[in-house]
Amino acid sequence: MNELKTRSEEELLRLVGLVLIHYSCSCLAPSHFIPTQREEVHQPISSELGSDPGRNSDMPTEDRKNGQPKTYDANFKGPIQNRSCTDVICCVLFVLAILAYVAVGILAWSQGDPRKAIYPTDSRGQFCGQAGTPLENKGLLFYFNIMKCASPMVLLEFQCPTTQLCVEKCPETAMTLLKAYSNPKDFAYYKNFCKEELSSSMPVQEILKLGLCPAVLLPSKAITRRCFPALGLKGGVVTVGNQTTFDDGRGNSLNANDLVNGVKNATVVMEARQVVMKVFEDFTQSWYWILIGLVIAMAVSLLFIFLMRFLAGIMVWIIIALVLLVIGYGIFHCYMEYASLKGQPGANVTIQELGLQTDPTIYLQIRQTWLAFMIILAIVEGVIILMLIFLRKRILIAIALIRESSKAIGHMMSSLFYPLFTFLLLVIVVAYWAVTAVFLSTSNQAIYKVFNESECTYSRNNCDPANYSTSLMKQQCRDSECLFAFYGGETVYHKYLIALQFYNVFLFFWCANFVTALGQMTLAGAFASYYWASDKTKDVPKLPVFSSMGRALRYHTGSLAFGSLILSIVQIIRVLLEYLDHKLKGAQNKCTKFLLCCLKCCFWCLEKFVKFLNRNAYIMVAIHGRNFCASARDAFMLLMRNIIRVAVVDKVTDFLLFLGKLLVVGLVGVFAFFFFSGRVKAFENTAPHLHYYWVPILTAVIGSYLIAHGFFSVYAMCVDTLFLCFCEDLERNDGSAARPYCMSPSLGEVLLKDAAEEASVSSAQPQLQEDHPQDHTA
């Protein structure tokens, strides 16, 4: 009697806890307590306390901790139609956030100017090479005195303290103003690099004093739309124009090496930009071949999915065998490259000794790179083989799930192309975020500051170039100039630019996660309608994907917004941690490093868990129409009651689908490697000539993975939905004539056998404890 009383008290406390959870969630979902179609939460309290003697009274304590199992409901036929709106407050917040996001975009577009990021800017803040302006044909930026760029202020203000002029061409010969002034032809050429205020009647000293012309011209080359001295090496000595010295225009002879520091600071990212330009050229030469590779990836993915519809078991084993063969060939190729570099000069240099190189092909010329690739591929091959050995029985169950998923997808082929709709929405979200970010970052005003060579009290003060020549600052600092410094501003809008950029990033995460969540709930509702249909050929509704998306948008926009908001908050915290890590990289100690590393690791794990929980919560929302909190709890409890199946069966299926993606990527990658690298003579004249052949290969590989992931993600969502429905089906029904299972006979034959084996193992544990009580008391 006392034991029964204690059990009843425990059940009553659990019921009170459930009610409190429901009540807390109802703050974000007022419609939670609105009656829906025969849900378990609306059943009598006696049902919640486990009055069904056949199911709940003998339930182990561990199962009771994971919630009450689902009970039989004769009216339950899958995704309910009579449902109400959920998480209304989150829906309203999401709509308001979107309206505010649109307002931020309009404000940024009205204030921003992307030309600031495209065109170089002269000392007057004008854009060089901008169409429709007097500087349309002058697309290059010329520095009067490049050696002033060696000042440390350049790294702080990102602006050289010298006059900068838009020119049509860079100087091609070395020439001083004094020498050019005596020759009318040379002086006419020299004027191309002087200000418009220059007059031929002015003496040389006055021209230099007013800063109208540079004192000297040096042979230069255009790099990233800027003219830099054409430096070279001659016998290990730096030269400019094949000369080791040059005249500075004031009678002084300087070494060409003095130009190096100025060029280094002015071209701090010059090498990286050169690589980017070469990569861009490679894209222009090979884009159509990359497109062909992506079409091949789409065709191979569709072929595999089509064959799985009829030959699921055979195709899974073929995919496993081909993946092992592709990785095995990768190991063999790495070994051949490793062996071929033996004895080559410089091939034994380590990656650590080589350091960071802007040209990635350099790493492919050392043996250690290929040895590392070979070891990584060998480890991957070994891990896959071991997993196949230990999970060989579970693979048969996973094949049954994949076979059933193929049947479900066969009844609704439109589900295969739904990822294209999701991809289109994601492209719109990414494009809006990128455009808004560019306009926000270029919405500052042009700021002009005083630059001088001698001591001046007004140095680095703001100035107005329109009337600077007659200003008090110019009179007190004769050699100073009012030059364009940077883009900024002191208005309220400019003060909150960082906050607007942060809001832009946060809404990007929220909208992107919302689009992904909409796709998951849409597919889950469609596949659940297939599972719970009594007759799979007749009872599946027409246009199931379209109907499921309509239900999701009409009733559960708030739930989608709620789940995506939680995930977005975790992601934005991860972004902030990365930002702090970048800012504190130079000053942080070991303790700070360790703390940041732990925080980043914890939030990475939290993000993975939230994604897993959201995915299953959306499935339950699509089936039962309850709010996000209740659905997340129901899904989590249902999975905990079937934790062994989740850890083995469901994850093994995900592993097999991942091998399918890996196979598509491997096939396209191997084909792209032989085509673009010129290793096959048949393609030698067809393949384009590239700076880096890895550019189209890497692009084709990444694109192929995204395409394969899009198609196989439909299978993954179908498997997760069918698996969750199967777990609920086991709790609702018992397979009798009165309560038949909704699963198909082929799926039930495999999964029910597995469930029976697990039940026999779990029932054997208490019997073992009864037979050997002394072992447990000891």
N, C-alpha and C positions, 0 to 999 in steps of 0.2 A: 504493500500500500504506500509506504514511504517512497519507494522507487518510482511508482506511478505518479505520485504527487510531485516529486522532483522533476520528472520528465515533463509533466504538464506545465510546471513553472518555467522550465527552460524554453518550451515551445511558445509560451505566452510572452516571455521576454523577447524571443526572436521575432514574434509577430509585431510587438511594439517597435522593435528596431526597424523592421521593414516599413511600418507606417511612418516612422520618423524620416526615413530615407525618401519615401514617396512624398512626404510633406515638404521636405527641403527642395526636392526637384520641382515640386509644383510651383515654387516661387519663380522658376524660369519657364514653367509650362502650366498656365492656369487651366488648360483643358484636360489635365491628367485625370481628374476625377469625373470627367464626363463619361457616362456609360458607353461602352463600345460592344462589339459583337461577341458575347459569351467569353470574356477573358477570365483567366484564373484569378486575377486580383479581385474580381467582383463576386467570387463564389463565397459561400457562407464560411464563417470562421472555423466551423468544424472541419471543413475541407483543408483549410490551411494548417490545422493542428494535426492532420494526418488521420482522419477517421476511416479512411479506406483501408480495411484490414489486409487487403491483398497487396498493397503497395507500400504504405508509409509506416505501418506499425513495426515492421521488421527491418526498417531501413537502418543501416549502421550509423553510428554517431558521426563518422567522418562525412557521410553523405548529407546528414542533416545540417552540418556546418556549412555545406555548400549550397544550401537552399532546398526548397521542396521541389521534387520532380514534377513535371507536367502531368496533368490528369486527363482522362479521356473526355472528349467533347464531341458528341455526334454531329454538331453543327459546324465544326471547324473543317473548312475545305481549302486551307491555304491562305494566301494573303487576303485579309478581310477587306471588304468593300465599304462597309459602313464605319468610317473612321472620322476623326475630328482633327483639327489643327493642333500641332504640338509645338512647344517651346516658342510661344508667340512673342514673348519679350525679346528673345534673341533674334527673331525674324525682323522685328521693328528696329533693333539696334543695327542689324546688318544693312537694312535698307538705308538708314540714316548715315551709316558709315560710307556706303557707296555714293550717296548724294554729296557728302563732304569730300569724298575722293574726286568726284567729278568737278567740284568747286575748286579744289587744289589744282587739278589739271588745267582748268580754264585760267586760273590766276597765273600759273606758271607759263602757259602759252602766251598770255598777254604781256608778261614781263621778260620772258627769256628770249635769247637770240642764239640759236645753234651755230651761227657763223663764227662766234667767238671760239668755238671748239674746232672749227674746220680751217679757218684762214688765219695766218700769222698777222699780228697787229703791229703797226709802226708806232713811232713815238707820239703821234697825235691820236692814237686810238682808232685809226682807220684800218680797214681790212684789205690786205694785199690780195689782188686777183679776184675780188668780188665782182660778179657780173652786174652790169648796169651802173657802174661807178667810174670815175676818172681813172681809178687804179685797176681797171679790168685787165689790162695787158701787163700789169706789173705784179706778178704773182709771187715774187721772191723777196725775202727780207734781208737787207744788207746792214751790217754793223759798222759804224764809223771807226771804232777802235776795239777790236776783238779782245785785246789784252786786258781791258777793263772787266771783262767777264770772269777774270781770275779772282776777283774780289770775293771774300766770304759772304758778302751781302747777297750775292747771286743765289746762293743756296737757301737763304732765308726769305728773300722777296721774289725769287724766280724771275728776275728782270735784270738785265745787264745795264749798269749805269753809264750808258753811252747812247748817242743818237742812233735810231734805227729807221731805215728808209725803205720804202717799197721800190724795187727795181725790176726791170724786164729781164736782165741777164746778170749773172755774176761777173766780176772782173776777171779778165783772162790773162792780163799781163801785169807785171810789177811796174809801178809808176808813182812818183811823188808829185804833190801839187806844184811845188816849185819848178820842177822840170816840165810838167805839162803846161804851165802857164806861159812858158816861152815859145810853145809851139801851138799855133791855132788849131791844127788838126787834133793833136793830143788833148788840148783843153776842151774841144767840143765833145770828145769821148768821155773826158773826166766829168763833164757836167751831168752825165747820166746818173752819177752817184752823189749829187749835191742837191741841196734844198732848192725850191723854186725861187726863193728870194735872192739867189745869186745873180749878180750883175757882172758883165765882162769888164766893166770899168773899175771894179773894186781891186785894190792891191792885195797881194797874197796875205800880208799880215792881218789886214782887216777881215779877210775871209776866214782865216783860222781863228781870230779873236771872237767873231760872231758865231763860229761853229757851223758855217754853211756848207763846208766840204770836209771830207776826211783828209788828214795830212798825207796819207799814203794809201795806194791801192795794192793789194796782193792777189796773185792768182788764186781763185777760189772755185769751189765746187758746190752745187746745190744739193743739200741733204735735208730732207724733211722740210722743203720749201724755205730753207735758210742758207745763206752764203757763208761757208766756212773756208779758211785757208787750206789750199791743197797741199797738205803736209805729206812728206815721204821720208824714206830712209836711204842714205847713201854712205856705205861703209860704216853702218852703225850710228851715223850722225843724222839728226833731224834736218830736213831741208824743206824749203818752200820755193816753188818755182825752180827746182834744181839748184838752188843756192843755199848755202849754210847760214848766210847773214843777209840782212836787208836794211834799207834806210828807213827810219821812222818818219821822214818828212821834215824833221827839224834839225838835220845835220848829224844825227846820232846813228851809229851802226849797231844793230841788235842781232843776237843769235836767233835763228829760227826756233830753237828750243824754247825761247821765251813765250812762244805762241801756244805751247802745248797745254799749259794750265788753263788758259782762256778757252781753248777749244774743248778741253775735258769738261769744264763746268757748263759750257753752253750746249754740249752734246752728251749730257749725262745718261740719256737713254738712246743715243744714236745707234749703237750696234743692235740693240733690241728692235728698234724701228726698222733697221735695214732687214733684219730677219722677217719682221712682219710684212714688209713690202715684198720680199721674195716669196713668202707663203701666199700672199694675195695673188702674185703673178702665177704661182702654181695652180691656184684655184681657177683662175681664168683660163688656164691651158687644159685643165682636166675635169672641169665641172660636168661635162656631158658624160664622161666615162664614170664619174662618181655616181651620177644619176642612173646610169645603166646598172651599176653594182647594187644600188638600192632597190631598183626594180627586180633584180634577180633575188635579193633577199626577201622581197614581198612575195614573189612567185614561189620560192622554196617554202616559206612559212605557210602559205595557202595550200601548197601541195601536201605538206606534212599533216595539216589539220584535216584536209579532205581525206587522206588515207587513214587517219586515225578514226574517222567516222565508221570505217568498215573493218580496219585491221589494227585496232588499238593495241592489243597485246604484242603483235609482231612489230609494229612501228616503234613501240617503246624500247624493245630489245635492239632493234636496228639503230635507234638513236644512241643508245648506250654504247653499242659496238663502234659506231662511227666516231663518237666523241673520244673514245679511247684511242682509236686509230689516228685521229687528227692531232691529239696531244702527243701521241707517240711519234708522229712525224715531226712535230715541233721539237721534241727532244733530239731526234736524229739530226735535224737541220742545224740546231745550235751546236751539236758536237762537231759536225763537219766544218762549220765556220770557226769554231774554237781550234780545231786541228789545222785548218788552212792558214791561220795567223801565226802558227809556230815558226819562230825564226825571223819573222818580219820585223824591221826596225821600228821601235816605238810601240810594238804590240803588247809588251809586258808591263807597260805603265798602268798603275792602279787608278781606279776612279777617283780615289781621294787625292792622289797626286795630280790628276788632270784638272780637278776643280770644276767650277761652273763654267760651261761653254755655251755660247749663244747658238752654235751650230750643232744640233743633236747628232748628226751623222758622224761626228768625231768619236763619239762613244762606241759606235759600231766597229771602229778600227782597232779596238783593244780586246785582248782575250778575256779579261775579267768580266766584261759585259755579257759575252755569250755564255761564260761559265755560270753567271748568276741566272740568266734566262733558263739555262738547262736545269739547274738545281730547282728553280721555282716550278717549272713544268713537271719535273720528276716528282716533286712533293704533291702537286695537284693530282697527278696520275695515281700515285700511291693512295692518297686519301679517297679518291673515287672508287678504286678497286676494293679497299677495305670496307667502305660503306656498302658496296654492292654485296660483299660476302656476308656481312653481319645482318643486313636488312633484306636478304633474298626472299624471305617469306612475306615480309611486309610489302615488298614490291608487287607481289601478286594482288594484294588487296588494293594497292594504289592503282594498279592497272584497271581493276574493276571500277574504281571511281572515275578514272579517265575515260573508260568505255562508256559509262553512264553519262558523263559530261558531254561526250561526243554525240550521244543520242539527243540530249537536251538542246545542244547547239544546232543539231540537224533539224529540230522542230522550229527553230527561230534563227535562221541564218543571218538575219539583220544584226544580231548581236555581235557578229564578227566585225562588222564595219562601224559599230558604235564608237570604238576608240578613235576613229577618224574625227567624229564630232567632238569628242573630248579634246583631241589634239588641236582642233581648230579653235575651241574656246581658250585653251591654254596659250595658243599663239597670240590671240587678242589680248589676254591678260598681260603676257610678257611684253608685247609691243606697247601697250598703254603705259606700263611701268617704265620701260626704257625711254620712251619719248618724254614722259613727265620728268624723269630724272635728268635728262639732258637739258630740258628747258629750265628746270630749277637750278641746275649747276651753272647755267649761263644767263641767269636773270639779274646778275649784279651790274652795277654801273661802273663806267670807266673812272678810275682814280689816278690823278696825276700828282707827282711828288717832285720836290726839288732835289736834283742830283748835281753834285759839285766835286771838284778835285781838291781845292784848298779848304781850310777850315771855314765853316759857315754856321751861324746860329739857326738858320732856317733849313738846315739839311734834313731831308726826308719829311719835310712838312708838306701838306697838301697845297696845291697851286692850281691856277687857271691858265692854261696855255694861250687863251685868246688875248689876254692883256698882261702877260707876264713880263714882256720886254719893257714896259713902263711902270712896273710895280716896284714897291719899296724893297722887296726881297732881291730883285735883280740889281737894284742900285747898290745895295750893301754887299752883295756877292756877285761880282762881275763875271766870274767864270762859271756860274751856275746855270742850269737849264731846267725847264719844266717839262718833264718827260712822262709818258704813260707808264704807270707802274703795274697795276693789276686791276681786276674787276672786284668791286666790293660795294659797300653802301652802309648807311647808318640809319635808314628808316626802320619802322616797325617790321615791315615785310622782310627786310634783309636780316634783321636780328633773329628772326625765327625761321630762317631758311633751313638750318640743321634739323629743327623739329619737323618741318614739312617734308624733308627728305626721309626722316625716320618714319613718319606717317605713310609716306609712299611705299617704303619697304614693307611695313607691317601689313598694309592693305594688299600688297602684292602677294604675300604669303597667305593671307586670309582668302582672297579670291581664288588663288591657285588651288588651295586645299579644298575650297568649296566646290570647284569644278570637278576635282578628283572624287570627292565624296558623292557628288551627284551621279557620276558614272558608276560608282560602286553600288549605290542604292538602287539605281535603275536596273542594272544587271541582276542584282540579288532578287528584286521583286519578280523579274521575268523568269529566272530559273526556279524560284520557289513555287511559282504557279505551275511549273512543269512537274516538280516533285510531288506536290500534294494533289495532283489530278488523279482521279480514280482510273480513268481511261486516258492514257498518254496521247492517244491519237485524236480524241474527240473533246476532252474536257479542258485542254489547254486553250486559254482565251485567244481571240484573234488580236494580232498586233501586240503581243505581250510586252515587247520592249517599249513601244510608244505608250501603252497604258501604264506601265510601271513608272516611266519618267513623268507622266502627267500626275500620278498620285504623289510622287516625291515632291514635285514643285508646288502642287496645290495644298498639300497637307503638312509637309515635313520640311519646308524651307528653313524654319527655325531650328529644327534638329540638325540639319546639315550645317547651318551657320554655327550652332553651338559646338559641335564636334570639331569643325575646322578652326574655330576660334581657340579652343584649348590647344590644338596642335600648333597653331600660329604663335601663340604666346611662348611655347617651349622653343620654337625655332628662332624667334626674335631674341630670346635670352641667349641662345647659342651664338647668334650673330654678335650680340653685345660682348660676350666673353671673348670671341675672336678679335673684336675691335680693341678691347682692353689688353689682350695679349700682345697685339701689334703695337699699341701705344707704349706699353711698359716693357717692351723687349729690351731696351737698352739699360733700364734702371732696375729691373726686377732682380731679386736675390733668389736663392735656391728654394726658400720657403714659399715665396710667391709663385714661383714656377710650379712647384708641386701642388699648391692649392688650386691654381688655374687649371692644371692638367686634370686634377680630380673632378673639378666642377664641370669641365668640358666632357669628361668621360661619363659622369652621372647624367648630364642632360642629354647626351647622345643615347644612352640606354633608355632614359625617360621618353625620348621622342619615338624610339622603336616600339616601346610598350604602348604609348598612346595611339600610334598608327595601328597596331594589332587590335587594341580594344575598340577603336573607332570602326574599323573594318567589320568586326563582328556585330557591333552595335547597330550599324546601318542595315545589316542583314535582318536583325530582329525588328527594327523599325519598319522595314519593307514588308515583313510578314504580319506583324501584330498591330502596327500603327500606334505604338505607345511612344512616349517622349524619350529623349536621348538618355537621361539618367536611368530610367527604368529599363530601357532596352540594353544599355551597357551592363547593368547589373545582371539582368536575365542571361545575357550572352556569356558573361564571365562565369556565372554560377553553373550554367549548362556545360561550359567547357571544363570547369573544375571537376564536375561529376563524371566527365569522360576524359580526364587528363592523360591517361595512357594512350588512348586513341589519338588525341590531339598531338601528343609529342612524337608519335611514331607514324601513324597512318597519314594524317594530314600533311605533316612536314616531309614525309617521304615523297608524297605526290608533288609538293612544291619543288623538291630536289629533282625529280624526273623532268618536270616542266622546265626547270633551269637548265638541265642538260640539253633539252630541245633548243632553247635560246642559244646556248653555247655552240651547238652544232651549226646553226645558221650563221652565227658570227664567224666560226672557224672556217666554214666553207667559203664564205665571201672574202674573208681575210686572206686565205691561202691563194685564192684566185687573183685578188688584187695585188698581192705581193709578187707573184710571178709575172703579172702583166706590167706593172709600173716599174719594177726594178730592172727590167730588161734581161732577166735570167733565161727567158725562153726566146729562142731565135725567131720563132714564128710571130711573136708580138714585137720584135725589136724595131721594126719600121712603123708599126701602127701606134705604139705607145707614145705619148707626148714627151718632149724633152723638158725635164723639171730640175729646179734647184734642189729640192728635197723630195725624194719619191715617197717618203713616209707620210707626207701631208695627205695625199688622196687615199692612201692605205688606211691611215688612222681615221679619216673622215668616213670612209666606207664602213669601217668596223663599228664605229660609234653609231652611225646611222642604221646599220643592220641590226644592232642590238636594240635600238629604240623601236624599229619596225617589228622585230620578233617579239619584243616585250609587249607591244601593243596587241598583237594577235594572241600570244600565249597568256596575257593577263586576263583575257576573257575566259580561258580555260581555268586559270587559277581562281577567279571569282566564282565560276560555276562549281568547282570542286569544294571551295569553302562553304558555299551556300548549301549544296547537297549534303555535305558532311554535317553541318549544323542541323539541317532538317532531319537527317537520319538519326542524330542523337535525340532530338525531340520526338521523333516517331517511335523510338524504342520506349520512351517514357509514357507516351500517350496510349499506345496500342500494345497488344500482346500476340498478334498474329492469328487470333481465333476468328471464327466466322462472324462473331458480333463486333469484334474490334480488329479488323485486318490491318496489316501494315500498308502504308502508301508507297513504299519503295517498290521498285520493279523487281520481278523474281530473280533476274540475273544478279542485281546488286545485293539483294537479300541473301542469296545463296552464299556469297563470300563473306559479307560483313556480319551476318547473323552467326555464321560459324565461328568467326573471330570473337564475337561478343560472348558466345557460349563458352569458348575456351577461357576467356578472361574471367567469366563468372565462376567456372569450375576451379580456377586457380585461387581466386579470392575466397571462395567458400572452403577451400582446403586449408587456408591459414588458421581460422578459428579452430578447426578440427585438430590441427597439429598442436595448437596451444592446449587443448583439452587433454590430448594424449600424453603430453610431456609438460605438465604444470611445474615440475620441479625445476626445469630449465629456466622458466620465466621468473619463478620466485627467487632463484639464485641470482 
